[in-house]
Amino acid sequence: MRKSIFLLAVVLVGCGDDFNEPATEQVQAQHTPEITNVVLTPATITHMQGNGGVLVTAEISFRDNGLDIRSLWVQMPDGTATEFNKSANTQTGTFTQDLVMSTEKVGSFALEFWLVDDAGARSFNRRASFEVAWIAQSSDWTNRLGGLPHALHDVVWSGNAFIAVGEGGEILTSVDGINWVAVDPGTDADLNAIATWESYVVAVGDEIILQSINHGESWIVKDTPTAINLRAVAVNASQFVVVGVDDSASGFVSISEDRGDTWQAVDSWPDENHAFTDLTYADGLFVAPTRCLSCQIGVQPGVKISTDGKVWNDIEVSDEGIVFQTIIHDGSQFILAGWTWSNSLVFTSPDGSNWTELQTPVQGASYHSATWNGSKLVLAGGSLCGMGICFGDPEVPHGIASTDGGTTWEIFSIDDDYLSAGMAWGNGRFVSVGYSTTTWPFEGAIYTAE
């Protein structure tokens, strides 16, 4: 309202009329306080410093022609705002204010500061950020392969061998996760995901479904759905289900009930523009996170669940704009991981319908892979930056692990400039496959940890 009156005053005075009241409003507008700078001391603190919290001093420099500042407001990173009584009879000066900041989560955190005077005029917000830094330790992960010509997207343990798949029809197998052999699948289609049940292994990708019955040593093309990019696959004793996105950016589902010999697309898909990002099967339930490809970046409708792969129900996980990347089951609950522009998020559900957000120790991580070895849950990912935009914060570690179902976490980093796209456990070790994010085209890489 005050801005509108000021603009009206300028127009009317320009016409030669004398309007004292708008002129008074203009003078009052000049008395609005201003924050010129905010300095935090310390500006960087280490993870869990002070046993989870430290005292940070904010020095606020201000300018106020009205000499009537009444209060300082501070909005904390969790969104809560607190008013502090302040007064000053000088046009310029500084305030100091002590704040207790949490050190429980790694990342960059923003605080908002503003001043209010006796007339209720409010200054523009001034933002200050502080960092909770992770002290990097020696990595438990060992690079086994690097510089591969194609990015790798997923890996599975078949009971006898690790099998990794990636772009350009790349398939590699390994008995121990250390020594790898390239396999010719007879296609150069990009492969996105892989799953196994007993001796059957199914790999899916861009317009292709492949199957192996000898732990990845040889492959047969089972289906070539036209204009379909298959993103994930889940298998059980009676059904093989693949999901992805069609050329209209809508979700796609295809089912085989004869162990991969024939496939039938589900033709009653209820939603347009909602594509699958992953799929898992456990406790008689298929659970698939989805993403709206035509929506604003970050909008995430939730998950879809099905008992037969044919009829799916929508489940809301959160009202935040989340992109979910990976889902697994740890024997007792589903674990769903994703990210927003400012935070990394992990949810759990005992039944696929009711979801609870877990507290995680890193802000800004982007999780793309997950696995469970019977006692430890591991999530990992990485950041991608291009054209000035980053998906995931490149300055934070992109790995967390828990042995108590996500109540407490340890932090790790596999390697700098590496994105873990798939992960599996087998033969006594974890295997992560992915790619280097500093090269183009991306170069595939494989890491292991005991």
N, C-alpha and C positions, 0 to 999 in steps of 0.2 A: 504494500500500500504506500509506504513512504517513497519508494522509487517512482511510483506512478505520479504522486503529487509533485515530486521534484521535476520530472519531465514536463508536466503541465505548466509549472512555474516558468521554466525556460521558454516555452513557446509563447506564453502570454506576455512575459516581460519583453520578449523580442518584438511584440506588436506595439510596444510603447505604453502599455498600461501599467499602473502602479498597484501591485497586489502585495500588501504587507504580510498577510498570513502565509502564503506559499514561500515568501522570502524567509520567514521565520523557520519554516520547515527545512529550508535549504541549509540554514545555519546550524539547526539542530543535527542535521545529517552529518555535518562536518565534525560534530562532537562524538560521533560513534568511536568507541575505543578500537584500537588495532593492535594485534600481536605481530611483532616484527620478526621474532625468532624464538625457537625453543631448542634448548640443548639438554640432553639427558646425560647424567653421569651416575654410573657407567652406561655407555651405549651398547656394549656387548657383554654378555654374561654367558657362562658355560652351563651346559645341561645339568640340572639338579644342584646347581650351586646354592649354598645356603640351605641345603636339605629341601629344596623345592621352592624357595622364595627368597628374594633379596630386596633391599631398600635401594630405590633409585631416586635421585634428586633431579627434578625438572627445573631449569632456570628459564623463566618466561620473560622476554624483553617486550615492552609495550610502548605505545604512543597514545596519549589521550588529551585532546585540547579541552575537553569539558571538565577535567579534574574531578570526576565523579564516579570512578570505577567502584562497583559494589562487590562483585564476586568473580571468581575464576571457576570455570567448569572444566572437568576432565572426563573424557569418555575412554574407558579402558578397552583392551582388545576383546573382552567378552561382551561388549555392548553396553555395560552398565555405566551410568554417568553420575558424578559426584560434584556437589557445589562446595567451594571453599571460600570463606569470607576473606576478601582482600579490599584494601582501600589505598589510594595514592593521591597526593596533592601536587604532583609534578606532571609535566606533560610527557616526559619519557622516564623510563626506569626499568627495573626488573623485579619480578617476584621469584621466590623459590618455593617449591612444594615437594615434599617427600611422598613417594608412592611405593607400595609393596607390589613387586612384580613376580609373577610365577615363573619358575625355571623348569617346570615339569615337561614342557614340550619344546622340541627343537624347531626353529624357524624364525621368520621375520614378523614382528608384531607392530601394529600401528596404534598410536594414541591420538586422540583429537583434543585440542585445547581451544577454548573461547572465553571472552570476557563479556560481562554484562554491567552496564552502568545504572545509575539511580533512575534514569528515565526508562529503563527496560531495553535500551538499545543494545544489540548484540554484535560483537565483532565477527568477522569472518573466521572460520575454523582454521587453525594452524595444526598441521600433522607432524608428528615426530615418530620415528620408528626405532625399535631396538631389536637386537639379535640375541637369540638363545642359540649358542653355538655348540656343535657336537665335536668333542675332541676325538679326532680320527685315531683309531688304533690299527695295528697291523691286521690285514684282512685274513679271515679263515678260508677265503675262497681262492682257488688256484685256476689260472687260465690253462685250459687244455688245448683249445684250438682258437685261432684268431685269423683275421684277414680272409675269411671265406668269401667267395664271390657273391653270395646271396645272404640276405638276412634270414635268420631262423626265427620261427614263430611259436613252436610248441614242441614238447617232448613228453614221452610216456615210458614207463617201465612195463614191459610185457610179461614179466615173470622170468624171462630168460635174457632179455637185452633191453637197453635203452634205445629208443627210436626217436630221432629228431627230424622235423620237417620245416621247410621254409620256402622262400620264393624261388622261382625258376625250376620247380620240381625237385628241389634239393631234399634228399633223404640220406641220413647218416645213422649207422647203428653202432652200438658198443656194448660189450658184455659188462665192462667194469666202469664205464663213464670216463675213462682216461684215454683209451685207444679207440679211435673211431674209423669206420670204413664207410666210404660213399657207396650208395646203392643207386642203380639206374631204374627209376620207376616207369620208364617209357613215356614220360610226359615232361613238358617244361612249364606246366601250369603252376601258378603260385599256390602253395599249400599253407593253410592257416591253422589247422588243428588236427589232433590225433587222439584216438581213444582205443581201449583194448578190453576184450572180455574173453577169458580163457585163451585159446589159440588164435582168436580172430583179432585183427588190427584194422581199424578203419581210419583213413586220412582223407580230409576234405579241403577244398580250396576253390579257386576260381573256375566255375563250371565243371567241377570234377569230383567224383567219389572213387577212392582207391581202396582196395582191400588186400590184406596179406594174411595167410594162414601159417606162415613159418617164421614169425617174429621179425618181419620186415626184410627178409632176405630177397623176396621177389614179390611183385605186385600185379594186380589185375584191375583194370578199369571197370567199375561196376555201373556207373551212371555218369552222364554228362548233361546236367540240367542247363538249358540254354539261358544265357543272360542272368545267371545266378552266381553270386559270390557267397559261398558257404563259409561261415565263420566259426562253427563249433559242432561237435559231435558227442553223443553219449550213447552207450550201448549197455544192454542187459541180456538176460537169457532169452527173451522173447522178442525184443524190439531193438532195432538200430534207428536212432533219430538224428537227423542233421538239421541245422538251422542256419539262416543267413539273411541275405537281403537280395531283392530282385532289382531289375533295372529301373523300376519306378520308386526305389528307395523304401519299399515296403518289406515287412518281415516275410520270410519264407521258411516252410517246414516240409520235410520229406521223411517218410517212414518206410522201413523195411521190416517185414515180419517173417522173413525166411532167411535171416542171417546174411543179408546183403545181396542176395541174388536178384531181387526185383525191388523197385522203389516206387512209392506213390506219394505225390505231393498233396499236402492238405490244402483243399481248395476253398475252405470257408474261413479264411483268415479275417478277423474282425477289425483290424486296425491298418490304416495306411500310414506310411512314412515312419513306422516303428520297426527298426532293424534289431536283430539279436547281436549281442556282443560276446556271449559265452553261454555254456550249457553244462549242467551236471545232473546226474541221476543218483538218488539214494533214498532208501526207505520207501520205495514204491512211488517216487515222485520225481518228475522232471522239473527243474527250476532253471529259468533263463532270464538274465538281465537284458533289458532292451534299451535302445537309444533312439530318440527322435532325430532323424537325419535332416529334416527340413525345418526343425525348430531352431531357436536361438542356441548358440553353443552353450553347453552346460545344462540344458534342460533334460531331465531324465525322468521318464514316467514310472520306473520301478522295475518289477519283475513279473514274469508270467509263469504260472505253474500248471502242470498237467499230470494226470495219472496214466494217460495212454498215448500222449504225443499228438492227439487229434483235437481234443477240446481243451482250450487254455483259458485260464482265469487271470485277470489283472490283479496284482497286489501292489499297493502303495507302500513303499519303504520309508520315504522321507519327503517332506515338502520342499526341501532344498533342491537347487539345480545341480544334480550330481550326474557324472558320467561313470557308470560302473563298468569295470574292465574284466574282473575275474571272479569266479565263484567256485567253491569246493565244499565238500562235506568231510568233517573230521571224525566221523564215527558216532557223534552225538548231536551235531548241529551243522547247519549250513553257515558258511562264512562268505560274505559278499564285500568286495573292496572296490573303492573308486576314489574320485577326487572332484573338488570344485576348483574354481579359480584361485582360492586362497587356502584350501585345506585338504587334507587326506582323510578319508572316512572309511570305517570298517563297521559292518553290521553282522549280527548273528541271528539265527532263527532256528528253533527246534523243529518247526513244521513247514517252513516255506511261506507261511502266511503272516506270522507275527514276528516283527523285526525289532531288534534293540541295538542302538548305536554303542560301540565300545569306545573307551577313551584310549587314544593312541599317542605315542610320544613325539611324533613328528608332524609339523604343519607344512603343507605344500608338497608332500611326496605324492607320487603317482604310481599306484600299484597295478601291475599288469599280469603277474604270475603268482601262483600259490600252490603249496603242497603240504602234506602232513605225513609224518613217518610213524604214526602210532602213538607218539608222545609229544612231538614238537610241531607246532603250526608255523609255517614260514611264508611271509609275503614279501615280494620284491618287485621292483620296476625300474624307473629311471625318468629322465626328462628329455623332451624334444624341443628344440628351439629353432625358429626360422622366421624370417621377416619381422623380427622384433618381438615375436610372441613365443612364450614358453609354455608348454604343457607339462606342469610339474616344475618345482623350483630346483634349478641345477646346483644350488648351494647346500642342499640338505641331503642326508643319507636316505636312500630309497629301499631300505630293507628293515623289517622288524620280525621278531620271532617270539613265540610264547609257548610255554609248557603248561599253562593253566587255563587254556581256552580263551585267552585274550584279556584276562584280568590284569596281568602285568606283562611287560614287553622288554626285550633287549633290542638294541639298535645295531645295525651293521650296514656296511656298504660293500658291494661285490667289487666294483672297480669304477674309477672315474670315467665319465663319457661312455658308459655302457648301460643299455636298457635290457632288463631281464623280461623277455616276452613269454617264456614258458618254463615250468619247473616240474621236476619229478623226484621221487625217492625210490631207490632200489639198490640192492647189492651193498647195503651199508653206507651209502652216501647220497647227498643231494646233488642233482644236476640242474644247472640253469642254462638255458639257451636264449640267445637274443642277438644283439648287434651293436656295433659301435655307432654312436650318434654324432661323431665328428667327421664322418666320411660320407660322400655321396657318389654312387649308390652306397647304401649301408652295407657294411661288411659283417658277416656272421661271426659269432663267437660262442664258445662253450666254456663254462666254469663248473667246478665241483667243490663241494665241502663235505667233510666227514660228519 
